[in-house]
Amino acid sequence: MSASHSTASSAATSTQIATALTALYIIWGSTYLAIRFALQGGFPPFLLGGVRFIVGGSLMYAFLRWRGVPAPSRVQWRNLAMMGVLLLLMGNGLVNVGEQTVSSGMTAVIVSSSALWMGVFAALRGHRPSRLEWLGLSIGFLGVLWLSAGGSLAGTPMGLAALLLASVAWSYGSIWSKGRDLPSPFMTSAGQMLCGGVAMCVVGTLVGERFHQLPSAHAISAFWYLVVMGSLFGFSAYIWLLHHVRPALATSYAYVNPAIAVLLGAALAHEQFGGRELAAMGVILLGVVVITLAKTRAPKAA
């Protein structure tokens, strides 16, 4: 009886992890295109993220409180504010800034480096990735480089610097959050979005961002896609994964997202891809498989 119950629990956990990873791969792979549509349609970069996360965080926070989930404590709010600054203000906000001048190919390459930075920061905290995990990270990064090679990689130095800083801040914030006093994963997601959204709106206002006219209908549609799918579903899946799997697996989305972005770009923006892109996507998926195998072979805590 006990063995049967244990097996069922293990199977349920594996299913949850697979579902969260699939959602993260597909949803966040599509947000590159949605961000570009929103920026082109009249949203300023920091206000785009700020309004997006305040709306998404408010909806999730209200729903969780209605369901009886306790509000974060003062210490937890402080930790959530730190995560909001690192992951959202610097991580997401600077990606929005970078996408104004940097091609999607270069954006994918630089953002994919977050998984490597994650391994570095995890190692500094004593959680050293295994050799198999490093192998998977290396294969995945080579796949992203191959996928982006030969495309339009032009961009301003300021845009490239913004994307690099975004990747470092996102990775450091993800590692910093592990082991902190935080509420439940979904309340963590809601509180972090609220804190990060306010911070982005403040920064956007300080740097002079304004809505000079109503964004286009296409941009507003992209905005609501980012709120519902990118924030409520995708971001919550990422926070949940940070609490339940090793960092290398949680950040494997960085290798799959570019492949998803290529497919969606071909379908929705008439972008073309051929045999080289398909082969590169295969290498990316191989890297994810290696990371997954490393995760399953990792010794379990007593």
C-alpha positions as CSV (number, residue, x, y, z in Angstrom):
1,M,0.0,0.0,0.0
2,S,2.8,2.4,1.0
3,A,4.9,1.5,-2.1
4,S,1.8,2.0,-4.3
5,H,1.1,5.4,-2.8
6,S,4.8,6.5,-3.2
7,T,4.8,5.5,-6.9
8,A,1.6,7.4,-7.6
9,S,3.1,10.5,-5.9
10,S,6.3,10.2,-7.9
11,A,4.3,9.9,-11.2
12,A,2.2,12.9,-10.3
13,T,5.3,15.0,-9.6
14,S,6.9,13.9,-12.9
15,T,3.7,14.9,-14.7
16,Q,3.6,18.3,-13.1
17,I,7.2,19.0,-14.0
18,A,6.7,17.9,-17.6
19,T,3.5,20.1,-17.8
20,A,5.3,23.1,-16.3
21,L,8.3,22.7,-18.7
22,T,6.1,22.4,-21.7
23,A,4.1,25.5,-20.8
24,L,7.3,27.4,-20.2
25,Y,8.8,26.3,-23.5
26,I,5.8,27.2,-25.7
27,I,4.5,30.3,-23.9
28,W,7.8,32.1,-23.3
29,G,9.0,31.1,-26.8
30,S,6.0,33.1,-28.1
31,T,6.6,36.2,-25.9
32,Y,9.5,37.5,-28.1
33,L,7.1,38.0,-30.9
34,A,4.4,39.5,-28.6
35,I,6.8,41.9,-27.1
36,R,7.9,43.1,-30.5
37,F,4.3,43.6,-31.6
38,A,3.5,45.6,-28.4
39,L,6.6,47.8,-28.8
40,Q,5.9,48.5,-32.4
41,G,2.3,49.3,-31.7
42,G,3.0,52.1,-29.2
43,F,4.0,50.6,-25.8
44,P,7.2,52.1,-24.2
45,P,9.5,49.3,-22.9
46,F,9.4,49.8,-19.1
47,L,5.8,50.8,-19.0
48,L,4.9,47.8,-21.1
49,G,6.4,45.5,-18.5
50,G,5.2,47.6,-15.6
51,V,1.5,47.7,-16.5
52,R,1.7,44.1,-17.6
53,F,3.0,42.8,-14.3
54,I,0.8,45.1,-12.1
55,V,-2.3,43.8,-13.9
56,G,-1.2,40.2,-13.9
57,G,0.0,40.3,-10.3
58,S,-3.1,42.0,-9.1
59,L,-5.4,39.5,-10.7
60,M,-3.4,36.6,-9.3
61,Y,-3.0,38.1,-5.8
62,A,-6.8,38.8,-5.5
63,F,-7.6,35.3,-6.6
64,L,-5.2,33.7,-4.2
65,R,-6.4,35.8,-1.3
66,W,-10.0,34.9,-2.2
67,R,-9.0,31.3,-2.0
68,G,-7.6,31.8,1.4
69,V,-3.9,31.9,0.7
70,P,-2.1,33.9,3.4
71,A,-0.6,37.2,2.5
72,P,3.2,37.4,2.5
73,S,4.9,38.5,5.7
74,R,7.0,41.7,5.9
75,V,10.2,39.7,5.4
76,Q,8.6,37.9,2.5
77,W,7.6,41.1,0.9
78,R,11.2,42.4,1.2
79,N,12.4,39.2,-0.6
80,L,9.7,39.5,-3.2
81,A,10.7,43.1,-3.9
82,M,14.3,42.1,-4.4
83,M,13.2,39.3,-6.8
84,G,11.0,41.8,-8.6
85,V,13.9,44.2,-9.2
86,L,16.3,41.5,-10.4
87,L,14.0,39.3,-12.4
88,L,11.4,41.8,-13.7
89,L,12.8,45.3,-13.6
90,M,16.3,44.3,-14.8
91,G,15.5,41.0,-16.4
92,N,12.3,41.6,-18.4
93,G,12.6,45.4,-18.6
94,L,16.0,45.4,-20.2
95,V,14.9,42.7,-22.7
96,N,12.1,45.1,-23.7
97,V,14.7,47.8,-24.1
98,G,17.0,45.6,-26.1
99,E,14.3,44.4,-28.4
100,Q,13.9,48.0,-29.7
101,T,17.2,47.9,-31.5
102,V,18.5,44.3,-31.5
103,S,17.3,41.6,-33.9
104,S,15.4,38.6,-32.6
105,G,18.3,36.3,-33.5
106,M,20.8,38.1,-31.3
107,T,18.2,38.5,-28.6
108,A,17.8,34.7,-28.5
109,V,21.5,34.1,-28.3
110,I,22.1,36.6,-25.4
111,V,19.1,35.6,-23.4
112,S,20.0,31.9,-23.8
113,S,23.2,32.7,-21.9
114,S,21.1,32.9,-18.7
115,A,21.3,29.2,-18.2
116,L,25.1,29.4,-18.3
117,W,25.1,32.3,-15.9
118,M,22.7,30.3,-13.7
119,G,25.3,27.5,-13.5
120,V,28.0,29.9,-12.6
121,F,26.0,31.6,-9.8
122,A,24.8,28.2,-8.5
123,A,28.4,27.0,-8.4
124,L,29.3,30.1,-6.3
125,R,26.7,29.1,-3.8
126,G,28.0,25.6,-3.6
127,H,25.4,23.9,-5.9
128,R,27.8,22.8,-8.6
129,P,26.2,21.4,-11.7
130,S,27.3,17.9,-12.6
131,R,29.5,17.1,-15.6
132,L,26.4,15.9,-17.5
133,E,24.6,19.1,-16.8
134,W,27.5,21.2,-18.0
135,L,27.5,19.0,-21.1
136,G,23.8,19.7,-21.7
137,L,24.3,23.4,-21.1
138,S,27.1,23.5,-23.6
139,I,25.2,21.6,-26.3
140,G,22.2,23.8,-25.8
141,F,24.2,27.0,-26.1
142,L,25.9,25.7,-29.3
143,G,22.5,24.9,-30.7
144,V,21.3,28.5,-30.1
145,L,24.4,29.9,-31.7
146,W,23.9,27.7,-34.7
147,L,20.2,28.6,-34.9
148,S,21.0,32.3,-34.9
149,A,24.2,32.2,-37.1
150,G,23.6,33.7,-40.5
151,G,20.5,35.6,-39.6
152,S,20.1,39.3,-39.0
153,L,22.2,39.9,-35.9
154,A,22.6,43.7,-36.1
155,G,22.0,45.8,-33.0
156,T,23.2,48.8,-31.2
157,P,25.9,48.5,-28.5
158,M,23.4,49.8,-25.9
159,G,20.8,47.3,-26.9
160,L,23.3,44.4,-26.7
161,A,24.5,45.6,-23.3
162,A,20.9,45.8,-22.0
163,L,20.3,42.2,-23.1
164,L,23.5,40.9,-21.5
165,L,22.7,42.7,-18.2
166,A,19.2,41.3,-18.3
167,S,20.5,37.8,-18.6
168,V,22.9,38.2,-15.7
169,A,20.3,39.9,-13.5
170,W,17.7,37.2,-14.2
171,S,20.1,34.4,-13.5
172,Y,21.4,35.9,-10.3
173,G,17.9,36.7,-9.1
174,S,16.8,33.1,-9.8
175,I,19.7,31.6,-7.8
176,W,19.4,34.3,-5.0
177,S,15.7,33.3,-4.5
178,K,16.4,29.7,-3.6
179,G,16.3,29.1,0.1
180,R,14.8,32.5,0.9
181,D,11.8,33.0,3.2
182,L,9.1,33.1,0.5
183,P,5.3,32.4,0.5
184,S,3.8,29.6,-1.6
185,P,5.1,29.4,-5.3
186,F,2.0,31.1,-6.8
187,M,1.8,33.8,-4.1
188,T,5.5,34.3,-4.7
189,S,4.7,34.8,-8.4
190,A,1.9,37.3,-7.6
191,G,3.9,39.3,-5.1
192,Q,6.9,39.4,-7.3
193,M,4.9,40.7,-10.3
194,L,3.4,43.4,-8.1
195,C,6.7,44.6,-6.8
196,G,8.5,44.3,-10.2
197,G,5.6,46.0,-12.0
198,V,5.6,49.0,-9.6
199,A,9.4,49.3,-10.0
200,M,9.2,49.2,-13.8
201,C,6.5,51.9,-13.9
202,V,8.6,54.1,-11.6
203,V,11.7,53.7,-13.7
204,G,9.7,54.2,-16.9
205,T,8.3,57.4,-15.6
206,L,11.7,58.6,-14.4
207,V,13.3,58.0,-17.8
208,G,10.5,60.0,-19.5
209,E,8.4,57.2,-21.0
210,R,4.8,58.3,-21.8
211,F,1.8,57.0,-23.8
212,H,1.6,59.8,-26.4
213,Q,-1.3,58.0,-28.1
214,L,-3.5,54.9,-27.6
215,P,-1.6,51.8,-28.7
216,S,-2.8,50.0,-31.8
217,A,-5.4,47.2,-31.5
218,H,-2.7,44.7,-32.5
219,A,-0.4,46.0,-29.7
220,I,-3.1,45.8,-27.1
221,S,-3.9,42.2,-28.1
222,A,-0.2,41.4,-27.7
223,F,-0.2,43.1,-24.3
224,W,-3.1,41.0,-23.0
225,Y,-1.4,37.9,-24.4
226,L,1.7,38.8,-22.3
227,V,-0.4,39.4,-19.2
228,V,-2.4,36.2,-19.4
229,M,-0.1,33.7,-21.0
230,G,3.4,35.2,-20.4
231,S,2.8,36.4,-16.8
232,L,-0.1,34.4,-15.2
233,F,0.8,31.0,-16.8
234,G,4.4,31.2,-18.0
235,F,5.9,33.2,-15.1
236,S,4.1,31.1,-12.5
237,A,5.3,27.9,-14.1
238,Y,8.9,29.2,-13.9
239,I,8.6,30.2,-10.2
240,W,7.1,26.7,-9.5
241,L,10.0,25.0,-11.3
242,L,12.6,27.0,-9.4
243,H,11.1,25.4,-6.2
244,H,10.9,21.9,-7.5
245,V,13.8,21.1,-9.9
246,R,17.5,21.8,-10.3
247,P,18.4,25.2,-11.8
248,A,19.9,23.6,-15.0
249,L,16.5,22.1,-15.8
250,A,14.5,25.2,-14.8
251,T,16.5,27.3,-17.2
252,S,16.4,24.8,-20.1
253,Y,13.6,27.0,-21.6
254,A,16.4,29.4,-22.8
255,Y,17.4,26.7,-25.4
256,V,13.9,25.8,-26.5
257,N,12.4,29.2,-26.7
258,P,14.5,30.3,-29.8
259,A,13.3,27.3,-31.7
260,I,9.7,28.1,-30.8
261,A,10.2,31.7,-31.8
262,V,11.5,30.6,-35.2
263,L,8.4,28.4,-35.8
264,L,6.0,31.1,-34.7
265,G,7.9,33.7,-36.7
266,A,7.4,31.6,-39.8
267,A,3.8,31.0,-39.1
268,L,2.7,34.5,-38.0
269,A,5.4,36.9,-39.4
270,H,6.2,35.0,-42.6
271,E,9.8,34.4,-41.6
272,Q,11.6,31.7,-43.5
273,F,13.8,28.8,-42.1
274,G,15.3,25.8,-43.7
275,G,17.4,22.7,-43.1
276,R,20.0,24.6,-41.0
277,E,17.4,25.9,-38.6
278,L,15.8,22.5,-38.2
279,A,19.1,20.9,-37.5
280,A,20.0,23.6,-35.0
281,M,16.7,23.1,-33.2
282,G,17.5,19.4,-33.0
283,V,20.8,20.2,-31.3
284,I,18.9,22.5,-28.8
285,L,16.5,19.7,-28.0
286,L,19.5,17.3,-27.5
287,G,20.9,19.7,-24.9
288,V,17.6,19.7,-23.1
289,V,17.5,15.9,-23.1
290,V,21.0,15.7,-21.6
291,I,20.0,18.2,-18.9
292,T,16.9,16.1,-18.1
293,L,19.0,12.9,-17.9
294,A,21.4,14.7,-15.5
295,K,18.5,15.8,-13.4
296,T,17.1,12.2,-13.2
297,R,20.5,10.8,-12.3
298,A,21.2,13.4,-9.6
299,P,21.4,11.8,-6.1
300,K,18.3,12.4,-4.0
301,A,18.5,14.0,-0.6
302,A,18.2,11.6,2.3
